[in-house]
Amino acid sequence: MTLRKPWPLRLSLTVLMIVSTMITFGLVVTGLLVVRQPQLAQEAEDALTRSASASAERVEDYLRTVEKRLAVAGAALTGPMDDDAGVLAAVVADDLSAFYMLDRNGFIITARTSGADPSYGFALVGTDQSYNALVREALATGAIRWSDKFLSAFTGQVGVGVAVPSGDRLVVGELPLASVLATVKSMAGGVEIDTMVIDRRGEVIADTASEGVPRTQINWHRLPLNATVQGAESGPRVVDFNGRDFYVATRHSAELGWTFVARAPAGIDHPEFRALLETVGWGLGSAILMALLLAPLWARHMAKPVQDITRRVAQLAAGTMPDAWPSSSIAEYKALADGMDHTGRALQARERELSELNEQLEARVSERTAALSEANQRLSSAAERLRQTQASLVQSEKLAALGGLVAGIAHELNTPIGNGLMAATTLCEVSEDFSTRSQSGLTRSDLRRFVDDVEGAVGIITRNLNRAADLVTSFKQVAVDQTSAQRREFTFDEVLDEILLTLQPSLRRTEVEVQLEIASGLRMDSFPGPLGQILANLVMNATIHGFDDGHRAGTIRITARRVHGLELEVKVADDGVGIQPDAIGRIFDPFFTTRQGQGGTGLGLHIAHNAVINVLGGKIEVQSQPGEGTTFTLRLPMIAPERRNPDA
C-alpha cells in the first residue's frame, strides 16, 4: 500500500491556527479597537482630570487649616510649658502626631506628642533640631514650608511636617499619613479611580488603593510612571505599571511641592472594557463551537499514531523489545517511531553495561561509607571536647575577673578601715586618760582638750567608715550585676562610676589617666552587669596592651552620647601603641592574644564582643593605627532587646 506524502506537524497545526485566528481576530478587533476604544479614552480623560484637581484642592485647603492652627498656637504659647499644657494638648488633640516650638537657633523650647505621656515633651526640650532639613529651610527663608515624607524621631511614625514662622520662633507640626490619606479618600473620583500623593523625592505620601500605610518601598521616580508625573499638569495617558496598563492624569501643587496622580485601569482591567468583552464573548463562542465540531475528527487523526507509539514505549519500558513500530502519514510521527526503535536497541546495550557498573559501585560505596562513618564519629567527639573546653575557659575568665575585682576592693577597703581603727584606738586611750583625770579633778582646759580629741577622732572614724560604706555599696552592686545579669533601669554614668571605682587599685599602679566626657541623663533599660564587664574589659585591655614597657604613661578617654533617637554611642579611646594591621581583624577571636605566655588568655575582647552582640543587642567596632592609639566604638540600644542567649 502506497502512503500519501506525509505532512509536517508544524504545517498541520499552522493551518488549524490560521483558520481559528482569522475568525476570532475579526470579531475582537472590530468590537474593541474600532468601536469603543476612543470613547473609553475620552471618558477616562474627563474623570481623571477632575479627580486629580479636586484631590489637590481639597488637600491644599486642609493643610492651610493646619498652618493656621499652628500659627495661632505659636502666638498663644508665651509662658512655661506647664502653664501652656492646655494649649499643647489642644494643638495635637485632633490630627497632629507631634508639635514643638523652636528658637531661632533650632533648639526645642516646648513640645508635645499625641497619645503619649505628656512628660515625654519635657525630655525633648533643649534638643537641637537645626540638622532637620525642614527646620533649616524654614529658618533660612522665613516662610511656611512643608516637608517630604519622613520617619519621626519623636513618635516613630511615618508622616509629613510643616514649619510655620512665629516671630523669632519656629512652630513645627508633624502630621500622620493617615490624615492626608483620609482627606484624599474623601474626594475620590469614583470606585475605579485611585489617587496617589507623591512628594518631591518620589515617595508615596498617600494612596487610596492601599489600606493604611502606603507602600513606602516604591520610589516612583524610578518607574515608568515617572514620565507622567514629571512637570506640572498632564492629561490622561496609558502607562504600564507592574505589568498592568493604567489611564493616568496628574496635577502638581506648586505650594506644597507634591504631585497628585489619579489613575484608573486601562485595557482589559477597565470595567466597561470587561463589559465589552462579554459582548465579544458571543462572537468567540461561534469560533469555539466550530472548533468543537471539528476537534473530534482532527483529534482522532492526530491521536491514533501517538497511541500506537505509546503502547510500544510501555513495552520497551517493561524490558520487552517491540516487534515493529507503527508508520504514519505525518513526517514527525514517522521520525519519532524510527528514533524510538533505535533508542530501544541502544537502551538494551546500555542496560547490560550499567548492571556491571552498578555491582562495582555498590562495593565501593560500602567501603567509603564505613570509612566516612568512622571519621565522622572521631570529628564529632573532637568537636564536643573543643566546645566543652572553650566554655570552661570562658567561665574561668569571668571568675578570674571577679576574683581580681574582689582583691582590688579588699585592698581599697584596707586604708579607710585601718584609719578608722587607728582613730578608734586613739579615742579609747583619750577616754581612759580623761577617766583617770576626772577622779582627781578636772580643769576647763582638760575638758576642752578631751572634747577636741573626741571630735577629731569621731570625724576621722566617720569619714573613713563612709568611704568604706561607699566602696562596699559599689562593690555589692557591681558583684550582683556581674553574677546575676539582671535587667533593670539605670543611668550610664552610674554603672561607669561603679566600674571605675572597682578598677582604681589596678589603675593606681599605672601612669594611665582616665578622662570622662559623659552626657547627663543617659537612662537605659538594659543589663548593667554585662555592660560593666564590657567597659572593665576595654579599660583593662587598653591598660595592659596599649601601654607596654616602652609606653607606660598615657590617657584613656571614655565618651558617651545619645545618637539616632534611642541609641547610645560609647567610645573608649587610648593614645597607646595601637594594634598591628595583621592582628586587628582577629582581636575578637577566642584565645587570640598578643601576650602569649605572659598571662593573657585571649578571651577578654571575645567575651566583650559576645556580650555586646548577644546580650545588649548592639554593635562594636575598632579603629587603630600602630603608634596612634586604639578606639573601640559601641552602639547600644538604650532599651535592650530580649535576651537571645541567656548563657552568654
C-alpha positions in Angstrom: 0.0 0.0 0.0 1.4 3.3 -1.0 1.2 6.1 1.6 0.4 9.7 0.8 3.2 12.2 1.2 3.3 12.9 5.0 2.6 16.4 6.2 4.9 18.1 8.8 3.3 18.5 12.2 4.0 22.2 12.1 2.2 22.7 8.8 -0.8 20.8 10.1 -1.1 22.8 13.3 -0.4 26.1 11.4 -3.4 25.6 9.1 -5.7 25.0 12.0 -4.5 28.1 13.9 -4.8 30.3 10.9 -8.4 29.3 10.3 -9.4 29.9 14.0 -7.4 33.1 14.4 -9.0 34.7 11.3 -12.5 34.2 12.7 -11.6 35.4 16.3 -9.4 38.3 15.1 -12.2 39.9 13.1 -14.7 39.9 15.9 -12.4 41.1 18.7 -10.7 43.9 16.7 -13.9 45.3 15.4 -15.6 45.3 18.8 -12.6 46.7 20.9 -10.4 48.9 18.8 -12.6 50.3 16.1 -15.9 51.0 18.0 -15.4 51.5 21.8 -11.7 52.3 22.5 -11.8 56.0 21.6 -14.9 56.5 23.7 -13.3 54.9 26.8 -10.2 57.1 26.4 -12.2 60.3 26.3 -14.3 59.3 29.4 -11.2 58.5 31.3 -9.6 61.8 30.4 -12.6 63.8 31.8 -12.9 61.7 35.0 -9.2 61.6 35.9 -8.6 65.3 35.3 -11.5 66.2 37.6 -10.3 63.7 40.3 -6.7 64.9 40.3 -7.7 68.6 40.5 -10.3 68.0 43.3 -7.9 66.0 45.4 -5.2 68.6 45.1 -7.5 71.4 46.0 -9.0 69.5 49.0 -5.6 68.6 50.4 -4.3 72.1 50.0 -7.3 73.5 51.8 -6.9 71.0 54.6 -3.2 71.7 55.0 -3.9 75.5 55.1 -6.1 74.9 58.1 -3.2 73.1 59.8 -0.9 76.0 59.1 -3.4 78.5 60.6 -3.8 76.3 63.7 -0.1 76.1 64.2 0.2 79.9 63.7 -2.4 80.5 66.4 -0.8 78.0 68.7 2.6 79.7 68.2 1.1 83.1 69.2 -0.6 81.6 72.2 2.5 79.8 73.6 4.3 82.5 75.5 4.7 81.0 79.1 6.4 78.0 80.6 5.4 74.5 79.4 3.4 73.7 82.5 1.3 76.9 82.0 0.7 76.1 78.3 -0.2 72.4 78.8 -3.8 73.0 77.8 -2.7 74.8 74.6 -0.3 71.9 73.7 -3.0 69.3 74.3 -5.5 71.2 72.2 -3.0 71.6 69.3 -2.2 67.8 69.0 -5.7 66.6 70.0 -7.1 66.4 66.5 -4.8 65.1 63.9 -1.2 66.1 64.7 1.1 63.4 65.9 3.7 65.9 67.3 4.1 69.6 67.9 7.1 71.5 69.0 8.4 75.1 69.1 12.0 76.0 68.4 14.0 79.2 68.9 15.9 80.9 66.2 18.9 78.6 66.7 16.8 75.4 66.2 16.6 74.3 69.8 13.2 73.0 71.1 11.7 75.2 73.8 8.4 73.3 74.2 7.0 70.1 72.7 4.0 67.7 72.9 3.2 64.4 71.2 -0.2 62.9 70.6 -1.3 59.9 72.7 2.0 59.8 74.7 2.8 60.7 78.3 2.9 64.5 78.5 6.1 64.2 80.4 7.8 63.0 77.2 7.6 66.5 76.0 9.9 67.6 78.8 12.6 65.2 77.5 12.5 66.9 74.1 13.1 70.4 75.4 16.5 71.6 74.7 17.3 69.1 71.9 18.9 70.5 68.7 16.8 70.2 65.6 18.9 72.5 63.4 20.1 69.5 61.4 16.5 68.9 60.2 16.2 69.9 56.5 12.7 71.3 57.1 13.8 73.4 60.0 16.9 74.7 58.2 14.8 75.7 55.1 12.1 77.5 57.2 14.7 79.4 59.3 16.6 80.4 56.1 13.5 81.6 54.1 11.3 82.8 56.9 8.3 81.3 55.1 6.0 78.3 55.7 7.5 75.1 54.4 6.1 71.6 54.0 8.4 68.6 54.1 8.6 65.3 52.2 7.6 62.1 53.9 9.9 61.2 56.8 10.2 58.9 59.9 9.6 61.0 63.0 12.3 60.6 65.7 9.8 61.6 68.4 6.8 59.4 67.6 8.3 56.6 65.5 5.5 57.2 62.9 5.9 58.0 59.2 4.4 61.3 58.3 5.0 64.8 56.9 5.9 68.0 58.7 5.2 71.7 58.3 7.2 74.6 59.7 5.4 77.9 60.4 7.5 81.0 61.5 6.1 82.8 64.5 8.0 86.0 65.3 11.6 85.0 66.3 10.4 81.4 66.8 9.5 78.5 64.6 6.5 76.2 65.1 6.7 72.7 63.7 3.9 70.2 63.4 4.0 66.5 62.3 1.0 65.1 60.5 0.5 61.3 60.2 0.0 60.0 56.7 -3.4 58.6 57.7 -4.8 62.2 57.9 -3.6 63.0 54.3 -5.0 59.7 53.1 -8.4 60.3 54.7 -8.6 63.7 53.0 -7.7 62.3 49.6 -10.2 59.4 50.0 -13.0 61.9 50.7 -12.5 63.3 47.2 -12.2 60.0 45.4 -13.4 60.4 41.8 -15.2 57.1 41.7 -14.9 53.5 42.7 -12.5 52.7 39.8 -10.3 55.8 40.3 -7.4 55.7 42.7 -5.3 58.8 43.7 -1.7 59.0 44.9 0.1 61.9 46.5 3.8 61.8 45.7 6.4 64.1 47.4 9.4 65.8 45.7 11.6 62.7 46.3 9.2 60.4 44.6 8.0 58.8 47.8 4.3 58.0 48.2 2.6 60.1 50.9 -1.0 58.7 50.3 -2.5 56.1 48.0 -6.3 55.4 48.1 -5.6 51.9 46.6 -3.7 50.9 49.7 -5.2 50.0 53.1 -3.5 52.1 55.8 0.2 52.8 55.3 1.3 53.3 51.7 3.8 51.1 50.0 6.9 53.0 51.2 9.4 50.7 49.4 8.4 52.0 46.0 10.1 55.2 44.6 8.0 56.5 41.7 11.0 58.4 40.2 12.5 55.0 39.2 9.3 53.6 37.5 7.8 54.3 34.0 5.1 56.3 35.8 7.8 59.0 36.4 7.4 60.1 32.7 3.8 61.0 33.6 4.3 62.8 36.9 7.2 65.0 35.7 6.4 68.6 35.1 3.2 70.4 36.1 -0.2 69.4 34.7 -0.7 66.4 32.3 -3.7 64.9 30.7 -4.5 61.2 30.8 -2.3 58.7 29.0 -1.8 55.0 29.1 1.2 53.8 31.1 2.5 50.4 32.2 2.8 49.8 35.9 3.6 46.4 37.4 2.5 44.6 34.2 -0.8 46.4 34.1 -2.0 49.4 31.9 -3.5 52.5 33.6 -5.0 55.7 32.4 -3.2 58.4 34.4 -3.6 62.1 35.0 -1.6 64.4 37.3 -1.8 67.8 38.9 1.3 69.4 40.5 0.9 71.6 43.6 3.5 74.4 43.5 2.5 75.4 47.0 3.3 72.0 48.6 5.8 70.7 46.0 3.7 67.5 45.8 2.2 65.8 42.8 -1.3 64.3 42.7 -1.7 61.3 40.4 -5.2 59.9 39.5 -5.2 56.5 37.8 -7.8 54.1 36.5 -7.4 50.7 35.0 -6.9 50.6 31.2 -7.3 47.8 28.7 -8.8 44.6 29.9 -9.0 45.8 33.6 -11.3 48.7 32.7 -14.8 47.9 33.9 -16.5 49.0 30.7 -13.9 47.1 28.7 -14.8 44.0 30.6 -18.4 44.5 29.8 -17.5 44.8 26.2 -15.6 41.5 26.4 -18.8 39.8 27.5 -20.4 41.0 24.3 -17.5 39.9 22.3 -17.8 36.5 24.0 -20.8 35.7 21.8 -18.5 36.1 18.8 -15.8 33.9 20.4 -18.5 31.3 21.2 -19.1 30.9 17.4 -15.4 30.1 16.9 -15.4 27.7 19.9 -18.5 25.9 18.5 -16.8 25.4 15.2 -13.7 24.1 17.0 -15.8 21.7 19.0 -17.3 20.3 15.8 -14.0 19.8 14.0 -11.9 18.8 17.1 -13.1 15.1 17.3 -12.2 14.3 13.7 -8.9 16.1 13.9 -8.0 14.6 17.3 -8.7 11.1 16.1 -6.4 11.6 13.1 -3.7 13.0 15.4 -4.1 10.6 18.3 -4.0 7.2 16.6 -0.3 7.1 15.7 0.6 8.6 19.1 -1.4 5.8 20.9 0.4 3.1 18.9 3.8 4.6 19.7 2.8 4.9 23.4 1.8 1.3 23.7 5.2 0.2 22.3 7.1 2.6 24.5 5.3 0.9 27.5 6.6 -2.5 26.3 10.1 -1.0 25.9 10.0 0.4 29.5 8.9 -3.1 30.8 12.1 -4.6 29.2 10.4 -6.1 26.1 11.6 -5.0 22.6 8.5 -4.4 20.3 8.5 -6.4 17.0 7.7 -3.4 14.8 7.0 0.4 15.2 3.9 2.0 13.5 4.2 4.2 10.4 2.2 7.4 9.9 1.3 10.0 7.2 2.8 12.7 9.5 6.6 13.0 9.0 7.3 13.8 12.6 5.4 10.8 13.9 7.3 8.5 11.4 10.6 10.0 12.5 9.6 9.5 16.2 8.8 5.8 15.6 12.2 5.3 13.9 14.0 7.1 16.7 12.3 5.1 19.4 13.3 1.8 17.6 16.9 3.0 17.6 16.6 4.1 21.2 15.2 0.8 22.4 18.1 -1.1 20.9 20.7 1.3 22.4 18.9 1.0 25.8 19.3 -2.7 25.9 23.1 -2.4 25.3 23.4 0.3 27.9 21.4 -1.7 30.5 23.9 -4.5 30.3 26.8 -2.1 30.8 25.0 -0.3 33.7 24.3 -3.6 35.5 28.0 -4.4 35.6 29.0 -0.9 36.7 26.3 -0.9 39.4 27.8 -4.0 41.0 31.2 -2.4 41.1 29.8 0.9 42.6 27.9 -0.9 45.3 31.1 -2.4 46.6 33.0 0.9 46.5 30.1 2.8 48.2 30.1 0.2 51.1 33.8 0.7 51.7 33.6 4.5 51.5 30.5 4.6 53.8 32.2 2.6 56.5 35.4 4.9 56.4 33.3 8.1 56.4 31.2 6.9 59.4 34.3 6.2 61.4 35.8 9.6 60.5 32.6 11.5 61.3 32.4 9.8 64.7 36.0 11.0 65.5 35.3 14.5 64.3 32.1 14.7 66.4 34.0 13.6 69.6 36.7 16.2 69.0 34.2 19.0 68.3 32.3 18.2 71.6 35.6 18.2 73.6 36.5 21.6 72.0 33.1 23.1 72.9 33.4 22.0 76.5 37.0 23.3 76.8 36.0 26.7 75.3 33.0 27.1 77.7 35.2 26.1 80.7 37.8 28.7 79.7 35.3 31.5 79.2 33.7 30.7 82.6 37.2 30.7 84.2 38.0 34.1 82.6 34.8 35.5 84.1 35.5 34.1 87.6 39.1 35.3 87.4 37.9 38.9 86.6 35.5 38.8 89.5 38.4 37.5 91.8 40.6 40.3 90.7 37.8 42.7 91.4 37.4 41.3 95.0 41.1 41.6 95.6 41.2 45.2 94.5 38.2 46.1 96.7 39.8 44.4 99.7 43.0 46.4 99.1 40.9 49.6 98.7 38.9 48.9 101.9 42.1 48.3 103.9 43.0 52.0 104.0 39.7 53.6 105.4 39.2 50.7 107.8 42.8 50.9 109.1 42.4 54.7 109.5 39.1 54.2 111.4 40.6 51.5 113.6 43.6 53.8 114.5 41.2 56.7 115.3 39.1 54.4 117.5 42.1 53.2 119.4 43.2 56.8 120.0 39.7 57.6 121.2 39.9 54.7 123.7 43.2 56.0 125.1 41.9 59.5 125.4 38.8 58.2 127.2 40.9 56.3 129.7 43.1 59.3 130.3 40.1 61.5 130.8 38.5 59.0 133.2 41.7 59.0 135.3 41.9 62.8 135.4 38.2 63.1 136.4 38.9 61.2 139.7 41.4 63.9 140.8 39.5 66.9 139.5 39.2 68.4 136.0 40.2 71.8 134.7 38.5 73.7 131.9 41.5 73.1 129.7 41.3 69.3 130.3 37.7 69.2 129.4 38.3 71.3 126.2 41.2 69.1 125.2 39.1 66.0 125.7 36.3 67.4 123.6 38.7 68.4 120.8 40.3 64.9 120.8 36.9 63.2 120.7 35.6 65.4 117.9 38.8 64.8 115.8 38.7 61.0 116.3 35.0 60.8 115.6 35.5 62.9 112.4 38.2 60.5 111.2 36.1 57.5 112.0 33.0 58.9 110.3 34.9 59.9 107.1 36.7 56.6 106.7 33.6 54.5 107.6 31.6 56.4 105.0 34.3 55.8 102.4 34.3 52.1 103.3 30.5 52.0 103.1 30.6 53.6 99.6 33.1 51.1 98.4 31.1 48.2 99.8 27.9 49.5 98.2 29.5 49.9 94.8 31.2 46.5 95.0 27.9 44.9 96.1 26.0 46.4 93.1 28.8 45.5 90.6 29.0 42.0 92.0 25.3 41.5 91.8 25.1 42.8 88.3 28.0 40.7 87.0 26.9 37.5 88.6 23.2 37.7 88.0 23.0 39.7 84.7 19.6 41.0 85.8 17.9 43.6 83.7 17.0 46.9 85.3 16.8 50.7 84.7 19.9 52.7 85.4 22.0 55.6 84.2 25.1 55.0 82.2 27.3 57.3 84.4 26.2 55.3 87.5 27.5 52.0 86.1 30.7 53.6 84.7 31.5 55.2 88.1 31.0 51.9 89.9 33.3 50.1 87.5 36.0 52.7 87.6 35.8 52.6 91.4 36.5 48.9 91.4 39.3 49.4 88.9 41.1 52.1 90.9 43.5 49.7 92.7 44.7 48.4 89.3 44.8 51.8 87.7 46.7 53.4 90.6 49.6 51.1 89.9 50.0 52.6 86.4 50.7 56.0 84.9 47.4 55.9 82.9 44.8 58.7 83.4 41.1 58.0 82.7 39.2 61.0 81.3 35.4 61.1 81.1 33.1 63.0 78.8 29.6 61.6 79.5 26.3 63.3 78.6 24.0 63.6 81.5 20.7 61.8 81.9 21.6 58.8 79.7 19.0 56.4 81.2 19.0 52.8 80.0 16.7 49.8 80.4 19.3 47.1 79.9 21.8 44.7 81.6 24.2 46.7 83.8 26.3 43.6 84.6 27.4 42.7 81.1 27.7 46.4 80.3 30.1 46.9 83.3 32.1 43.8 82.3 32.5 45.2 78.7 33.7 48.6 80.0 36.1 46.9 82.5 37.5 44.6 79.8 38.1 47.5 77.4 39.7 49.7 80.0 42.0 46.9 81.3 42.8 45.8 77.7 43.9 49.4 77.0 46.0 49.5 80.2 47.7 46.1 79.6 48.2 46.2 75.8 48.1 49.8 74.9 50.7 51.0 77.4 53.5 48.3 77.5 57.1 48.6 78.8 58.1 51.3 76.2 54.9 53.4 76.5 53.6 53.3 80.1 52.1 56.8 80.5 49.0 57.9 78.6 45.3 58.7 78.7 42.2 56.6 78.3 39.2 58.7 77.2 35.7 57.5 77.6 32.9 59.4 75.9 29.1 58.6 75.7 26.3 60.4 73.9 22.8 59.7 72.5 22.5 59.3 68.7 19.7 58.4 66.4 16.9 58.6 68.9 17.2 55.7 71.4 20.8 54.6 70.6 23.8 55.2 72.8 27.3 55.7 71.3 30.2 54.9 73.7 33.8 55.3 72.7 36.8 54.0 74.7 39.9 55.6 73.1 43.6 55.4 74.2 46.8 57.1 72.9 48.9 53.9 73.3 50.9 51.8 71.0 47.9 50.8 68.8 47.3 47.4 67.1 49.2 45.9 64.2 47.3 45.6 60.9 47.7 41.8 60.8 46.1 41.5 64.2 43.2 44.0 64.1 41.0 41.5 62.2 41.5 38.8 64.9 41.2 40.7 68.2 37.7 39.4 68.8 38.5 35.8 68.1 38.6 33.5 71.1 42.1 32.7 72.6 43.8 35.3 70.3 46.3 37.4 72.3 49.5 39.4 71.6 50.8 38.5 75.1 51.0 34.7 74.7 52.8 33.2 77.6 52.6 36.4 79.6 49.3 35.8 81.4 47.0 36.7 78.5 44.1 34.3 77.8 42.8 35.9 74.7 39.2 35.8 76.0 38.6 39.4 77.3 37.7 41.0 74.0 35.9 37.8 72.9 33.6 38.0 76.0 33.1 41.7 75.4 32.1 41.2 71.8 29.7 38.4 72.6 28.1 40.5 75.4 27.6 43.5 73.0 26.0 41.4 70.2 24.1 38.7 72.1 23.1 40.3 75.4 22.9 44.1 74.8 21.8 43.8 71.1 24.4 46.3 69.9 27.5 46.6 67.7 31.2 47.1 68.4 33.9 48.3 66.1 37.6 49.0 66.4 39.9 51.5 64.6 43.6 51.6 65.3 46.9 52.6 63.7 50.3 51.5 65.1 51.7 54.2 67.3 48.5 56.3 67.2 46.3 54.5 69.8 43.1 52.5 69.6 39.4 53.4 69.6 36.6 51.0 70.4 33.1 52.3 69.4 30.0 50.7 70.9 26.5 51.4 69.6 23.9 50.1 72.1 20.1 50.4 72.2 19.1 52.3 75.3 16.2 49.8 75.6 17.9 46.4 75.3 16.1 43.6 73.3 15.1 40.3 75.0 18.0 38.0 75.8 18.6 35.7 72.8 21.3 33.7 74.6 20.8 33.7 78.4 24.1 31.9 79.0 26.2 34.4 77.1 
